[in-house]
Amino acid sequence: MLPVSICLALLFPVLALAETNSADSPLAQSMLTEIRLLRQDLQGAAATIQRVQIAMYRVQAQSSQLDRATQRVEQSRVGCMGMQWQQKNNTRQMEQAQARKANAQNPQEQKAAEAELQQLRLFTEQLASQEQQCQIEQAEADNQFRQEQAKMNDLQDQLDKLDRVLAGYGKK
């Protein structure tokens, strides 16, 4: 912003001089017109720079949001995978406990295997509930990630448009 204000400060005396002698010289009139156009161009450039800065800030903020959403998706996937591993492990333990119960040599071994099976069944119910909750959380995380990705894509599109506009200024 400083260069724009310096340029304008330097141009004001020229404008004042040009206005006082405007009736005297067509050259002064054309210089005055040119200076006014330059001032408009500088103001337009300053506004464009500010818009680009705002867009870049938005991209940076959205990038942080997208990173958090990505982390949440990854955490929920890892959590659900851990839950599935626990389910499989619990199923194996139940099969082993059922085999011990079936192969029990005495009633004490059979009772111990039955007690273990009962605990494993309760744990299976808990795991099923936790797995369902995990899937809900994963779906929510996936949805939030898609929303944040869409916002980032919109911002990228805005930056692309600004880039094309600015490229057009360079060709003038």
Buried (B, 14 or more C-beta within 10 A) or exposed (E): EEEBEEEBEEBEEEBEEBEEEEEEEEEBBEBBEEBEEEBEEBEEBBEBEEEBEEBEEBBEEBEEBBEEBBEBBEEBBEBBEEBEEBBEEBEEBBEBBBEBBEEBEEEEEBEBBBEBBEEBEEBBEEBEEBBEEBEEBBEEBBEBBEEBBEBBEEBEEBBEEBEEEEEEEEEE
